[in-house]
Amino acid sequence: MELAMQKEKAKHLRADILKMLYLCQSGHPGGSLSTVEMLMALYYNDVMKFDPKNPKWEGRDRLVLSKGHACPALYAVLADLGFFPREDLWTLRKLHSHLQGHPDMKKTPGIDMNTGSLGQGVAVAGGIAMALKQKGSSNRVFAIVGDGEIQEGLVWEAAMSAAHYKLDNLTVMLDHNGLQIDGSNDQVMSLGDVMKKYEAFGFECVKVDGHDIEAIVKAVNTPHEGKPLFVCCETHKGHGVSFMEDQFGWHGKAPSKEDYENALKELGVSDNG
C-alpha cells in the first residue's frame, strides 16, 4: 500500500477505534490512538508474516500487545485485514463478544497472546522468541509496551533475559507518549533515559517518530544480530484528535456522542457503518 494511502487508512482506523469505544462507552482511547502507526508499520508493510485466512499458521510472526488496553487499535487493524468481519468491532466489550476489553487468544482470530496485566506481555514475548529459536524457526516476535508499563519490574527482568539468551528474533517497541492513567510519566515515576537503559541491558536501540510509518518500518528492520532490538517510538497520546492529544484524562474515558461526532469531523471520516 502506498504511503499516502496508508495515511488515509490511519484516519479510518482511528474512526473505527472511536466508534468502538463510543458504542460500548468503555475503554481506552488515548493509548489506542497513539499506537496506530506502530501497528500499521508491522501489518501493512511486509514486516510481519501472517495469514488472515489461517490465523494460527505456524509460519507466522508473532505480535504481543503487552499494553493490552490498547487492543481497539489492534482489533481495527485485524478486522481491516480480514481476520474477522468489521461489523464485529461494534460488539467490543459486550456480552458474548469475542472482542474483550483486553486481548484473548482463545476468542479472537489474530491474537497471539492474552495480555492486560502490565509487564507480563513483554516477558511472554521473550518466552515465545526463545521457543521459536529452540525450534530452529526464523520467525520474529514483536512486543508493544507502554511507557507507564515499563515502570513494572518484570519488564526489566524480561529485558535481562532477552539479552542473555541473545534473542535477536525479538523486537520490543515502546509507545512513548509520556502519559499514563494518573498523569505524566515524570509525575508518576520518571523513566529516565530509556534508550540508555535498554542499551545497558544489551539491546540494539533505535529512536523514531512513532507516527512516521516509513521511519518505523526502517527502525524495526535495523540489523541486530545476536541482540534483541528496542525501538523507542515517540508518540502522542490520543494522536489524530486534537482535543484528546497529549491529555492524560483520555487514557480510559469513552467519548460522548458529541466527542465522537467532533472527532470524526476532524478526521474527515464519516460514520459509514
Sequence and secondary structure as in RCSB ss.txt:
>XXXX:A:sequence
MELAMQKEKAKHLRADILKMLYLCQSGHPGGSLSTVEMLMALYYNDVMKFDPKNPKWEGRDRLVLSKGHACPALY
AVLADLGFFPREDLWTLRKLHSHLQGHPDMKKTPGIDMNTGSLGQGVAVAGGIAMALKQKGSSNRVFAIVGDGEI
QEGLVWEAAMSAAHYKLDNLTVMLDHNGLQIDGSNDQVMSLGDVMKKYEAFGFECVKVDGHDIEAIVKAVNTPHE
GKPLFVCCETHKGHGVSFMEDQFGWHGKAPSKEDYENALKELGVSDNG
>XXXX:A:secstr
  HHHHHHHHHHHHHHHHHHHHHHT S HHHHHTTHHHHHHHHTTT S   TT TT TT  EEEESSGGGHHHHH
HHHHHHTSS GGGGGGTTSTT S  SS  TTTSTT  S   STTHHHHHHHHHHHHHHHTT    EEEEEETTGG
GSHHHHHHHHHHHHTT TTEEEEEEE SEETTEEHHHH     HHHHHHHTT EEEEEETT HHHHHHHHT   T
TS EEEEEE  TTTT TTTTT GGGSS    HHHHHHHHHHHT     
